[in-house]
């Protein structure tokens, strides 16, 4: 499985590298207020891809923190239940206490 993954990774790298070599022409990206950027197309695509990936990770951050907080609460609840279960097991294992004998 590891070899198959590496083969697919190499194939994808070759395809993307070829794409980058074919798209080296300079393009102009125009913004508002007559601001423009002249750069090779592949660099602009890479920049927009990286920006999109960063925004995606940023958008997932609150969900990840919420899941971590819930996981922490669940772990604490499990630990408390295990402690309670161990205490009940200890009570079951101990022999019964003898009744006190009163001499008259």
N, C-alpha and C positions, 0 to 999 in steps of 0.2 A: 504494500500500500504506500509505503514511504517513497519507493522508486517511482510509482505511478504519479504521485504528487509532484515529485521533482521534474519528471518528464513534462507534465502539464505546465509547470512553472517556467521551464526553459522555452517551451513552445510559445507561451504568452509573452515572454520577454522578447523573443525574436520578432513576433508580430508587432508589438508596441515599438520596438526599436526601429523596425522597418517603416512603421507609420511616422515616427519622428524624423527619419531621414527623408521621407517623401514630402514632409510639410515644413520645409525650412524657409519658405518665402516670407518676406516681411509683410505684415498686415497692419492696418491702422485701426485702432479701437478708439472711437470718438465718444466722449462723455459730454455732459452739459457744460455750459460756459466756455465752449471751444477748447476744452482740454482733451488732448489725444495722446495715445501711447503707440509708438511704432516698435514692434517686436516680432520675432518669428512666431508663426502660428502655433507651433508645438509648445513654445514656452507659455503663451497665453492659455492654451488648453490645460497645460500642467498646473498653472496658477489657479485657474478656475476650479479644477478638480481638487486641488489641495484645500482651497477655500471651502468648497462644498463639504469635503470630508471633515474639516475642522468644525464647521457649523453643525454637521450631523452629530459629531461627538458632543459638542456643547449642548445640543438639544436633548441628548440622552442623559446628560448628567443628573438632572433632578430625579429621573426615574431610577437610575442606579442608586443614588443616595437613599431614596425611599425604600427600595428593596433591601439595601444593606441595613437600614434601621429596623425594618420588619424582621429581617433575619436575626438581628441581635436580640430583639424581643422574644422571638421564638426559641432561640438558644437558651435564654435565661429561663423561660417557662419550662423547657425540657429539663434543664439542670435542677430546677425546683422539684419537678415531678420525680426525677430520678432519686433525689435526696429523700423525698417522702417515701418512695418505694423501698429504698434501702432501709429506712427506719422501720417500715412495716415488716420487712423480711427479718430484721434483727429481733423484733418483738416476737415473731413466730418461731424463731430458732431457739430463743432462750427458754429454759425449762420453767414451768410454773413455779411461783414462789410458794413455799410451804406456809400453811396456815399457822398462825401463832398458837402456841399451846399455853393455856392458862391453868396453873395448878392451884387448887383450892384446898 
